[in-house]
Amino acid sequence: MLWWLIWSALAGPALTTRDMTGSRVAALQTSEKSADMIVVYASEQHGEIGPCGCNDYPMGGMARIERYADRLTKRETDAVVLKLYAGGAFLPPISSRNLLTHTLQRHQNEAMAEVLERGGWDAVNLTCDDLESDRSWALPSGALSTNVTRLGGDLSSRQVIERGGVTTLVLGVTGSCDGGAQREGWLVSEPLRAVQDALAVREEHIDRVVVLTHRVGDAVSSIARLDGVDIVIESDGFTARYPPVVPSGRAVWVRTWQEAERLGELRLDWDNEGKLLHAQDSAIGLAPGLRGTRWVERLVDEVATSGGPG
């Protein structure tokens, strides 16, 4: 009995994965066991709110994502459900003198910002390209960057989410900023140091800490091992399935799928002392034939036919 207790104390959490596509996705909406926290996550659509650019079998798209997340939230009344965007939401500036090109880019980013705002995404990790000085569209209220500071601006360095009696701190860092050098109008700090500094002033009432990372390279491994971090969601152009890992015995580290071709869903359970017991990471293929949220579908059509929403 004593050896079993010692083994239980030292053993890491149980990690499981699922891959669901097509009609099988419907099963997730009706038969899934609940969890303490469920995180829906995506990344790197670069202003494209429609399905990914696969003509034969277009996957994902914000309309299907919104419908899936909305049904999940309505069903999982006992869980804390978060919607987190790890990075690359917007289309970066295009070097072109073509006015139509710039107009289309602006309309795409306006549409993405509208979906993230109206869809209630809790946190959106911004990259340097998202913060270019010629941006004419409003950032969603969940926007943040922990390591990019707009001089004289009011960009939030974090998001604090209070839901279901749980307070979650979300941080977000990016590494795709010309090697982290200072750029005109804003300052970029080293991602790991920025997260360490944010944790150093963490309030006592924070129950969970999530760090969103975008193209930070090897720094993500060190971030996932920091004391006090519970979840790390990494975006870095991944187009393959990576299982979740727990490098520190505490934080669970997952990776997104580029262009949200597969929607991420992470289910977590902790014990009363805050030890992670179980993490289940799902890659959900929202395939053609699955219904999407109507207002997002209309927005997709407006961008495609008239060059912009509204």
N, C-alpha and C positions, 0 to 999 in steps of 0.2 A: 504493500500500500504506500509506504514512504517513497519508494522508487517511482511509483506511478505519479505521485504528487509532484516530485521533482521534475520528472519528464514533462508533465503537463505545463509546469511553470516555464520551462525552457523552450518548449515546442513553439514553432511559429504558427501563424494562422493558416487555415485551410484555404487554398486557392483553387478556383475552378474557372473554366472558360466555356462559352457557348458561341456557336455561330449559327445564326438564323437568317434565312432568306426567303423571299417570296411569300406564298400563302402560309407557311409555317410561322411567320411573324405573328399572325393572329392569335396563336396559342399563348404568346407572351401576355396578351391583354386579358386573359381570363383565368389562367391556371398557375400563375407564378406565386411562390411563397414570398411573403413580405420580408422587409429588412429594416434595420434602423435608419439607414440612409441610402438613397438611390441617386446617383449622379448621371445625368444625361450629358454627353459631351461630344463635341465636334470641332472641326478646324479647317482652315485653308481652302475656303471656297472663293476667295478673292473676288467678291462682288457678285458671284453667280448664285442667284437664289433658286434657279431651276435645277433639274437633275444634272449629274455630271455629264461631260461631253462624250458620251458613248452612244453613238447613233443607233446601234442594234439593240442595246439593252441599257438604257439610261437609268442609273441608280441614284438613290438619295433625293436631294432637293429639299428646300426649306418647307415646302407645302406638306410633304409626307412626314418630315421631322416634326413639324408643329402638331400635326394630327396625332402622331404616335405619342409625343410628350404630353399633350393635353389629356389623352385618354389614360395615360399612365398616372398622371397627377390626380385625376378624378377617382381612379381605382385605389391607389395606394394612400388611403387616408391616415394610416397609422405610421407612415414613414416620412422622413424629411426628404423631399424631392428637390434637387437642384439642377439647373440648366446652365452649363458652363461652356464657354467658347475659348479654346486654348490659344488661338492666334491665327492670323492670316484671314480675317473675315473680309477685308476690303481689297479692292483692286489697287495696286500701287500705281503711282504716276507713270504715264506713258510718254516717252520722248517723241513727240510728234507735233507738227505744226497744223495738222488737220483738225479743224474746229469740231467736225462731227465726231472724231475719235474722242476728243476731250469731253464732249457733251454726253456721249454714250457711257464713258467711264463714270462721269458724275452721276448719271441716272442709275447706274448699277449700284454704286455705293450708297446713294440715297435709299434705294429699295432695300438693300441689305440692312442698313441702319434702322429702317422702319420695321422690318421683320424682327430684328433683335429687340427693339423697344416694345413693340406691340405684343410680341411673343413672350415678353417677361423674362428674358435671359438674365440670370442673376449676376453674371460676371463675364466680361469680354476683354480678353488680354489683347492689348494694342501693340503693334509693332511700330518701328520707326516710319515705315512707309505710310501707315495710317495717319500719322501726325504731320504730314507735309503742310507747309504754310499756305498753300493754295487751296486747302480743303474748304469747300463751300457747304458741306452737309453736316448736320448735327450728329454728334456721337450719341450712341444709346446711353441710357442712364446707368447701365452696368459697366461701362467702360472703365478701365484702369490700366495703370502701368506702375510697377514698383521700382523699376530701374530707369525709366525715361521721365525726366522732369522738364516740363515746358516752362521756360523762364517767364515769370509773370503770369502764367496760366493757372487754371483751377482743375487740372486733371487729377482725379483721385489716384492715390497710390495703393489703394486696397478697397475691398468691399466687405462689409460686415453684414451677414444675413442671419436674422433671428426668425426661426421657424420651428414649430412643433416643440418648443421648449429647448431647442438646441441653437447655440450661437456659433456660426461658422465664419472664420476669417479666410478670405480668398486673396491671395497675392498673385501677381503676374509679372513675368520677366521675359525679355527678348534679347537675343544675341546678334540679330541680323542688322547691325547698325555700324557698318564700316569698321569693324574691329572694336567697337565700343568708344570710338573717338567722339569728341564734342562736335556737334553740328550746329549750324546757325539757328539760333532761337531756342535751343534746348540742350540739355545735358544728359548723357548716357553713362550710367554707372555699371560696374561689373555685376552680372546677375547674382552670383553666389553671395557676394558681400551685401547686395541690396536686400536679399531675403534674410540674411543674418541680422542686419540692422533692424528690419521690420519685426523679426521675432523678439529682438531684445527689448522692444517697447510694447510687446503684446500684453493686452489687458488680462486680468485674472479670470474674467467671466467667459473668455473664449473657450469653447468646448472642442472644436475641430479646426484644423488649419489645412487648407488646400493651396497648392502652388501650381499655377499654370505656366508652362514654359514653351517658348517658340524659338527653335533653332539656337539653343544655347550650347550645343556641343557636349563635351565631357562634363561641363558644370552640372548637368542634370543629375548625374550620379551622386555628386557631393550634396546637392540640394535634397535628394531623397534620403540621405543619411543624417540630416540635421535633426537634432532633438527638438521635438515639438511639432514636426511636420507629420500629418496623417495621410495625405493623398498628394501625389504628384501626377499631373496629366501633361504629357509631353507631345508637342507637335513639331515635326521636322521632315515633312515630305514623305511620310511612310506610306507605302503601297502594298504592304504585306501584313500578316497577322502576327502580333507579338504577344505572348502571354504576360499576364501581370507578374510582377516580382515584388518581394519585400526585402530590400537589401539591408535594412537596419533592424528588422524584426518588428518594426512599428508602422512605417509608412508604406502604403501600397502604391506602386509606380506602374502606370498604364500609358499606352501610346495611342494616338489618334490615327485615323485613316485619312489620307489626303483627299480633299474635296468632299469630305463626309460621305464618300462612297459606301462606307459602312458606319452607321451611327454607333457610338459607344454608349454602353449602359453598365455602370458599376454599382453593384449591390454590396453593402457592408454591414457587418454586425460587430458590436463591441460588447465586452462584459462590463460589469458595474464599476470596475477599476480603470476603464478606458483602454483595455488591451484588445487589439483587433483579433476577433475569433475566426471570421470568415469573409472572404472577398470573392465575388463572382463577377467576372468581366465578360460582357457579351458584345459581339460584333454583329450588328443587325443590318442586314441588307434590305433596304426599303426599295423594292423592285417595282417595275412597271405593273400596273394593274391594281396597286394599292392606292386607296383614296388619300387625297391630301386635303389640307384646310382650304376652304374655298377662297377666303380673302387673300391668301398668299398666292393661290393659283391665278386669281385675277391680276395680282400685281406682276406675276411673271409674264402674263400676256400683255400687260400695258408696257412693260419695259421692252418687250420684243417687237411690238407693233408701232408704238408711238415714240420710242426712245426714252421714256421715263414714266414714273408713277404719277397718277393723278390726272 
